Amino acid sequence: MASRGLPRALRCARVAAPRSVLSSALPRPALAKAAAAAVPRMTINQQPIRGLKQITFADSTETVYEREDWPREKLQEFFKNDTLALIGYGSQGHGQGLNLRDQGLNVIVGVRKDGASWKEAVQDGWVPGKNLFDVDTAVEKGTIVMNLLSDAAQSETWPALKPKITKGKTLYFSHGFSPVFKDLTKVDVPEDVDVILVAPKGSGRTVRTLFREGRGINSSIAVFQDVTGQAKEKAIAMGVAVGSGYLYETTFQKEVYSDLYGERGCLMGGIHGMFLAQYEVLRERGHSPSEAFNETVEEATQSLYPLIGANGMDWMYAACSTTARRGAIDWSSRFRDNLKPLFNELYDRVQDGTETQRSLDYNSQKDYREKYEKEMQEIRDLEIWRAGKAVRSLRPENQK
Ligand SMILES: NC(=O)c1ccc[n+]([C@@H]2O[C@H](COP(=O)([O-])OP(=O)(O)OC[C@H]3O[C@@H](n4cnc5c(N)ncnc54)[C@H](OP(=O)(O)O)[C@@H]3O)[C@@H](O)[C@H]2O)c1
């Protein structure tokens, strides 16, 4: 248990709380130590234009846009002649669509009639014939077409949608997937429209909850094609309108490479694989399911990872015992050296389109939902996650 050596006050502090809250829970010597350990690496040098910041990330300076520059009234003025046609109502469609509606913008939803998304849209208050239509009708009505279909469906529906995205319209994506890999997806964007991207760095559910909390999600923005000379401004305005707090500039290609790579790596696939490997070794060496789960997942997600999220890796190290620290520092380089070739192989497969092809092939199958459900059930049935269910049930909030 890495955090055994944590000062009691720090162990009890809500790790995800703002820094000031965390600090006030610390005794003085621990506070000084922790503060020294948590000096932020990011220096902020705010420029005079409100809402635009030059921020130094490690050694490079980047421009970050913020929503403070785009109050509701300004957004409404900017989009006063637009119909935002949001196509697809999955996780992103739901979050972005409801946020746009709450911003008072003219937004309509386009989904397959009587599919799962249509039903969900109706439940969320979209009205058939008023602001809920089938995909083709919505695209025809829209001046800004927000393609939030699944990436495989974007490819499948493109021959029907492309002729409706006529000169003067704007095409919007939340992933660079379709246009960047156009040789595979066949999504060749029309030459006479602006093509922009706003990619929230999180699930559409989080896009919605952060917006409702008065905060905002971080998003990437990019321009693929600028016909009007206003594409970038439109991307920034759309980014704020869908609920972003801060907008980071990138390209379509960099967005799709980093996103496919990250979700297969540390964000999802890699971390799941690492949990499984560690758990299985503990079980094979005679540890109980609860011990193996607590030492692999529970302590990570409930104690240590939130510390990294709040104030960085050094903060988390500083919060652990010297024994834990020594071992972690030593082993981190072993893991890095062993895993780096695998990460390079993954990046190559993203770059050469192998991962895109795999996703298109799998997700365009008629029964892809059923197949995923079967795989989710297999994950749910793994001993590690069954043990997790039992461990979570013991949390006070789940005891009622
Ligand atoms: N989810 C995330 O966390 C996330 C984050 C950032 C960016 N993105 C990007 O945002 C976009 C949307 O992703 P998502 O996760 O929100 O949605 P998704 O679950 O990938 O897609 C769901 C939508 O696609 C529709 N759809 C699927 N096959 C279709 C077909 N053949 N014809 C018409 N509609 C079809 C579904 O409608 P039915 O219900 O009728 O099947 C549903 O509305 C993608 O480009 C994705 O890469 C997602």
The ligand as a MOL file (V3000), in Angstrom:
LIG
                    3D

  0  0  0     0  0            999 V3000
M  V30 BEGIN CTAB
M  V30 COUNTS 48 52 0 0 0
M  V30 BEGIN ATOM
M  V30 1 N -17.6040 9.7890 -27.0350 0
M  V30 2 C -16.5440 10.5320 -26.7730 0
M  V30 3 O -16.0440 10.5350 -25.6510 0
M  V30 4 C -15.9470 11.4500 -27.8370 0
M  V30 5 C -15.0460 12.4170 -27.4240 0
M  V30 6 C -14.5390 13.3100 -28.3610 0
M  V30 7 C -14.9150 13.1760 -29.6880 0
M  V30 8 N -15.7610 12.1930 -30.0830 0 CHG=1
M  V30 9 C -16.1700 12.1090 -31.4990 0
M  V30 10 O -17.4980 12.5880 -31.6190 0
M  V30 11 C -18.1640 11.9160 -32.6870 0
M  V30 12 C -19.4320 11.2610 -32.1510 0
M  V30 13 O -19.0640 10.2680 -31.1940 0
M  V30 14 P -20.0860 9.7640 -30.0530 0
M  V30 15 O -19.2900 8.9360 -29.1120 0
M  V30 16 O -20.8800 10.8930 -29.5450 0 CHG=-1
M  V30 17 O -21.1270 8.8880 -30.8660 0
M  V30 18 P -21.1010 7.3610 -31.2590 0
M  V30 19 O -21.6050 6.5700 -30.1200 0
M  V30 20 O -19.8120 6.9710 -31.8760 0
M  V30 21 O -22.1970 7.4780 -32.4180 0
M  V30 22 C -23.5290 7.3880 -32.1470 0
M  V30 23 C -24.4310 8.0320 -33.1820 0
M  V30 24 O -24.1880 7.5410 -34.5230 0
M  V30 25 C -25.4580 7.1270 -35.0440 0
M  V30 26 N -25.2730 6.1060 -36.0620 0
M  V30 27 C -24.5200 4.9650 -35.9730 0
M  V30 28 N -24.5890 4.2900 -37.1510 0
M  V30 29 C -25.4010 5.0270 -37.9820 0
M  V30 30 C -25.8380 4.8890 -39.3270 0
M  V30 31 N -25.4370 3.8580 -40.0750 0
M  V30 32 N -26.6490 5.8450 -39.8410 0
M  V30 33 C -27.0430 6.9040 -39.0990 0
M  V30 34 N -26.6540 7.0970 -37.8330 0
M  V30 35 C -25.8350 6.1790 -37.2690 0
M  V30 36 C -26.2260 6.6140 -33.8440 0
M  V30 37 O -27.6090 6.6210 -34.1310 0
M  V30 38 P -28.5740 5.3990 -33.7080 0
M  V30 39 O -28.8490 5.5500 -32.2380 0
M  V30 40 O -29.7720 5.6130 -34.5550 0
M  V30 41 O -27.8270 4.1220 -33.9900 0
M  V30 42 C -25.8460 7.6720 -32.8080 0
M  V30 43 O -26.6570 8.8170 -32.9090 0
M  V30 44 C -17.1540 10.9280 -33.2510 0
M  V30 45 O -16.4760 11.5380 -34.3140 0
M  V30 46 C -16.2050 10.7030 -32.0820 0
M  V30 47 O -14.9280 10.2580 -32.4790 0
M  V30 48 C -16.3180 11.3410 -29.1780 0
M  V30 END ATOM
M  V30 BEGIN BOND
M  V30 1 1 1 2
M  V30 2 2 2 3
M  V30 3 1 2 4
M  V30 4 1 4 5
M  V30 5 2 4 48
M  V30 6 2 5 6
M  V30 7 1 6 7
M  V30 8 2 7 8
M  V30 9 1 8 9
M  V30 10 1 8 48
M  V30 11 1 9 10
M  V30 12 1 9 46
M  V30 13 1 10 11
M  V30 14 1 11 12
M  V30 15 1 11 44
M  V30 16 1 12 13
M  V30 17 1 13 14
M  V30 18 2 14 15
M  V30 19 1 14 16
M  V30 20 1 14 17
M  V30 21 1 17 18
M  V30 22 2 18 19
M  V30 23 1 18 20
M  V30 24 1 18 21
M  V30 25 1 21 22
M  V30 26 1 22 23
M  V30 27 1 23 24
M  V30 28 1 23 42
M  V30 29 1 24 25
M  V30 30 1 25 26
M  V30 31 1 25 36
M  V30 32 1 26 27
M  V30 33 1 26 35
M  V30 34 2 27 28
M  V30 35 1 28 29
M  V30 36 1 29 30
M  V30 37 2 29 35
M  V30 38 1 30 31
M  V30 39 2 30 32
M  V30 40 1 32 33
M  V30 41 2 33 34
M  V30 42 1 34 35
M  V30 43 1 36 37
M  V30 44 1 36 42
M  V30 45 1 37 38
M  V30 46 2 38 39
M  V30 47 1 38 40
M  V30 48 1 38 41
M  V30 49 1 42 43
M  V30 50 1 44 45
M  V30 51 1 44 46
M  V30 52 1 46 47
M  V30 END BOND
M  V30 END CTAB
M  END
